[in-house]
């Protein structure tokens, strides 16, 4: 992955010749450069992030509302373990991407992880945009090859760090070339703290809620689970009706029942809940 002039420094960190007030002015100035619709989307996403407590809710947010702010094909969330360069990783991606495979390849490629962390640290913890191409050593692993095969030509790397300057979490945003630029880096820098906290909350063990969710999933009929699988693959009501030889209206009625039974608001959240409960597996 070649990283040319792709580092995006949106503002300077406090403690390097600036005051907290200087940084606040820089952030305010940057926010003023955003169009009103983008700024509204940012605020809506911050609000949505505060409502995330489960993996299903995190999937629903990152693959739903967050897509309006920061378009991406996949999102890798990694948190550092006690061992150096050892990370626990989750992947949230489009339905046609094998999230488990992408996650496993990332965890196995220690050199790539070390290189990404080094470049992010050298960039003073600002987002770094990488291109998955060229002769760079980071482009020679299976993970980079997998991204190229998926059409994710660009990666944006950002995260959080502790008081000693050691990375705590890493976020990798994968998208097609041209979808990640300076404004996207600025937006990722603004939303990253909320993404980090939402992901940490989703990792907390909540046995009572999980038990109740499992009971809810058991009430889905075979037909409803079948329709949910097609929704997961991105099919519309019309397409599902054609596949199952039923009318789109019948499909719509089934979808409404699924939403009520899973206690979610939309199709994306329904898929997220189903994936969390693991009843979309064949």
N, C-alpha and C positions, 0 to 999 in steps of 0.2 A: 504494500500500500504506500503509494507515494504521498508524501506530505510536503508540498512545495510552499508557496506563500499562502497557506491555508489556515494559519493560526488567526483567530479572530479575537482581538482584545477590545472588549466593549467598554471596559472601564478599569481603573487601577485599584488594586486592593489597598485598604487602609494600612498604614504602617510603612509605606514605601514613598514617603514624601507627600502624602496626602492625609487629610483628616477625614473623620467619618462624615462630616458635613460636605466635604468635597465629593465623596463617593455618593452621598444622597443626591447631590446636585446632578452628578453624572447619570444616575439611574433615572431621575426625573426628566432630564434632558432627553435620554434615550427613549423613555416612554412617550414623550411628546412627538417623537418622530414616527410613532406607530399610527397607522390609520385608525379611525374611530372603531371600525368593525373588528380589527385585530385586537385593539385594547379591550373591547367588550368581551371578545372570545377569551382573552387572557384572564379577565376577572371571573368569567363563568367557570373556567377550568380550575382556577384556584379554589373557588367555592366547591366545585365537584370533588376535588382532591381531599377536602376536609371531611367528606362523607364516606371515604373509602376505609373499610375495616376488614374486608375479606378479599381473597384472591379473585373471586368472581366479580366483585365490585371494581377491583383494580383492572381486570381485563376489560370490563365494560367501559370504564373511563378511558383507558389508554387506546383502545381500539374504536372508541366512539367519539366523544366530545373532543378529546385531545387531538384527534386526527384533523379537526378543523383548524387547530392552531399550529400544529407541527406535523405535517404530512409525512408518514413513514410506512415502510413495509414490515419492519420488525423493530422491536425494542428489547435490548438485552439489559437486565438489571443484575448487577453483581455486587455482593458485599464481601469484604475481606474477612477471612478467617484468621486464626492466630498464627498459622504458618504463613511465611512470606510467599506472596504471589499465589496463594490459594484462595479461591473465591467460591462462594455459593451463588449459583446463577439461576435465573428464570428468564424465559423468553416469551414475549407476547407478540404474536405475529398474525399476518393474514392467513385465512383458512388453508390456502394452497401451500403453505410453508410448513415443513416438518420441524416444529419448535424444539422437540426433544433432541433431534439430530444437530441442529444449530447450537443448542446449549452445550451438548456433549463435545462438539468439535472445539468450541471456544475454551472450555475447561481443559481440554487436552493440550492446547497450543500454549504452553507456558512462555515460549519466546515471544509470541505475539502479544500476550497480556503484558509482559514486562516492557515491551516496546511501546505499547499504547500508554501505559502508565508513565513511562519516562517522558514521552513527548507531551503528555498533558501537564506533568509537573514542570517541565522545562518551559511550557507556555504559561507559567504562573497561574495554573488552575483555571484557565479560560478554555472554552470549547475549542477543540481542534477538529477540523474537517479533513478526512483522509479519502484518497481515491484508491479503489481496489484495482490497481493496474501497475504495470511497469516492472522494474527489476529490483525494487526495494525488497530487503530481506523479509519484511512483514508480509509480503504478498506471496510467499512461497509455501505456505501451509495449506492444510485441508480446509481450514475455516475460510480463508480468503477465496479458495476455489469454490467453496459452497456458495458464498455470497455472489460471486461472479455468475454462477449457474442460475441463481435466483433473480438476477438482474439488479441486485442492490449494488450499484456502482460506487456509491459514496457512503462513508461512515462519519458520524459526528460523535466525538468522545467528550464526555464531561462527567462530573461526579461531585463527591463531597470529601472533605478531609478534616482531620482532627487538629488539635491545637499544636501538634508537633509537625504539621505539614505532611502527615502520612495519609494516603488515600483510605477512605472508609468505604465508599461505594463508587461504582462506575456505572455509567449509563451509555450504551452504544445505540445510536439511532441509525438504522440502515434505510437507505432510499435510493431511487434512481438518480443518475447524474443530473444536476441542475435543480434538484428539489431542496438541496441544503446550501444555504448561503449565509451572508452576514446577518440578516434579520432573523433567520432561523436560529443562528447561534445565540443571538441576544435573547430570543424567547426561551431557548433551552436553559440559558443561564438564570433567567427569572423563575422558570417553573421547576427547575431541578430540586430546590429544597423541599417543595411540596410533593414532588414525585418521590423523593427519598423517604419522607415521613409517611406517606401513604403506603409505600411498599413495606416499611418496617411494621406498620400497624397490621397489614395483611398477613404478616408472618407470625403474628401472635397466635398461640393456641387458644381456641375458643370451643371446647367440647360441647357445651349445651347448644350453641348455635349450629354446630356441625350435625349434631344428632337430629335437631329439628329440621334442618335442610334435607337430610337424608330421608326423613319421613315424608317430606313434601315431594321429593323426587319419586318416591314409590307410588304415588297416586297417578303418575303419568301413564297413559295407556300405551300399548305397543305402537299404535298409529301416531300418537303425539310424539313419541320418541323418534319415530321414523321421519316425521316432518321436521323435527328439530335437527336431525342429522343433515337433511337437505338445506336447511337454513344455514347451518354451519358451513356448508360448501358454497354459500353465496347465491342460492337459487331464490327466485322470486316466487310469489304465490302462484302466478300463472305457470311458471316452469314446473313447480312442484305438482300442481294439478295435472299437467300433461304427463309427467313421469308416473304418477300414481293413478291416473285415469279417474280423477275426481275433479269437480269444478273449483275454480279459484275461490269462489265464495265459501265452499266447504273448507278449503285450506285456511282461509281467513278466520273462520269460526274456530278451527282447531288451534290456530296461533293465539287467538284471544284467550282460549282456555289454558294454553301453556303458560302465558304471561301471568294469569291469575294464580295458577297452581304454584308457580315458582316465585311468586311475589316480586316480579320485576316489571319494569316499565316498557321495555322495548325488546326487539329481537336480539340485538347485540348483547344486552344484559342477560337474556335467557341463555344464549350460547355460553357466556362466561360462567353462569351458574352451573350449567350442565357439564362443562369441562372441569370445574372445580369438584363436582360430585362424581366425575369419571363414569357417567353412564352413557356417554357418546361413543365409548370404545366398542368395537365390533364384538 
